[in-house]
Amino acid sequence: MSKAEHILSSNTRSIRSRRRSGFLGTRGIVALLALTALLLFVFFTQPQMRETVKAWISLITG
């Protein structure tokens, strides 16, 4: 392997390893989105919240 090929292969490995830096991985982001969606679903299915949303929509639509 020439020196140029060695440099290129080592650079692609370092780029791949740098992508993993971050607070959450893919599974963490998916779990966070699922919990947020569940929370919003529960929140917006409450009767008081439905009334509030209807009132806001009627203000916008006239």
C-alpha positions as CSV (number, residue, x, y, z in Angstrom):
1,M,0.0,0.0,0.0
2,S,1.4,3.3,-1.0
3,K,1.7,6.2,1.5
4,A,-1.1,8.1,-0.3
5,E,-3.5,5.1,-0.1
6,H,-2.6,4.7,3.6
7,I,-3.5,8.3,4.3
8,L,-6.8,8.1,2.4
9,S,-7.8,4.9,4.2
10,S,-7.0,6.3,7.6
11,N,-8.9,9.6,6.8
12,T,-12.1,7.7,5.8
13,R,-11.9,5.7,9.1
14,S,-11.5,8.9,11.1
15,I,-14.5,10.5,9.4
16,R,-16.6,7.5,10.2
17,S,-15.6,7.6,13.9
18,R,-16.3,11.4,14.1
19,R,-19.9,10.9,13.0
20,R,-20.6,9.1,16.2
21,S,-19.9,12.1,18.3
22,G,-23.0,13.6,19.8
23,F,-25.2,13.3,22.8
24,L,-27.7,10.8,21.4
25,G,-27.3,8.0,19.0
26,T,-29.9,6.9,16.5
27,R,-31.8,4.8,19.0
28,G,-31.9,7.7,21.5
29,I,-33.3,10.1,18.9
30,V,-36.0,7.6,17.8
31,A,-36.9,7.0,21.4
32,L,-37.1,10.7,22.2
33,L,-39.3,11.3,19.1
34,A,-41.6,8.4,20.1
35,L,-42.0,9.6,23.6
36,T,-42.7,13.2,22.4
37,A,-45.3,12.0,20.0
38,L,-47.0,9.9,22.8
39,L,-46.9,12.9,25.1
40,L,-48.5,15.2,22.5
41,F,-51.1,12.5,21.7
42,V,-52.1,12.2,25.3
43,F,-52.0,16.0,25.8
44,F,-54.2,16.8,22.8
45,T,-56.8,14.1,23.5
46,Q,-57.7,15.8,26.8
47,P,-61.2,17.5,26.6
48,Q,-59.9,20.8,27.9
49,M,-57.2,20.9,25.4
50,R,-59.6,20.1,22.5
51,E,-61.8,23.0,23.6
52,T,-58.8,25.4,23.7
53,V,-57.6,24.3,20.3
54,K,-61.0,24.8,18.8
55,A,-61.2,28.3,20.3
56,W,-57.8,29.2,18.8
57,I,-58.8,27.8,15.4
58,S,-62.0,29.7,15.4
59,L,-60.1,32.9,16.2
60,I,-57.8,32.3,13.2
61,T,-60.5,31.3,10.7
62,G,-63.0,33.8,11.9
